[in-house]
Amino acid sequence: MLITFKSAASADLIMFEKNGKEILALLGKDPEAARGIVTVEQLPEAVAALRAGIAADKASQAAQPPEEKEAESVVDRKVSLFQRAVPLLEMLERSLAERQPVTWGV
């Protein structure tokens, strides 16, 4: 399944459900909700929460021992949370600047 995030301030953003739910949880939203909204008033907190989640993910990757990094083949490497979250962070920031809510499942 897919989750589509929408905002009048940005193009639609489509994520795999598993990844979208992980990010919704970071934003303090119910990941099991079929649809929802980040209101304009909630956007500053959502941006801060997503930035914190991205920073924590980057820190955990930086703490990974070099031998583990070298042992991973290109096929074994996973797309990290911060790589998946950056497009949504950009959507949230644009939405905040233009004072537009962000919805999903609508």
C-alpha angles and dihedrals in degrees: 000000000000136000118213118204115202137192134162086229096060146022117274116277119213123198136173109263094244092055094041091053091051090053093044088056089052089053091053093249126132104265091201094057111111090216139006150150141242101210123215088254091053095048098088091053091044092052091049092048093049092047089051091050091049091049092050091050092049090048093051090050091049089051091055110112113256092236090060091050092050092047093059115094121216088257093053096052114106128212104254128229092250091054091052095042101050095078090052090046089054090049091050092048093049090047091051092050091050094037094238126142123238118228137182134195093023 
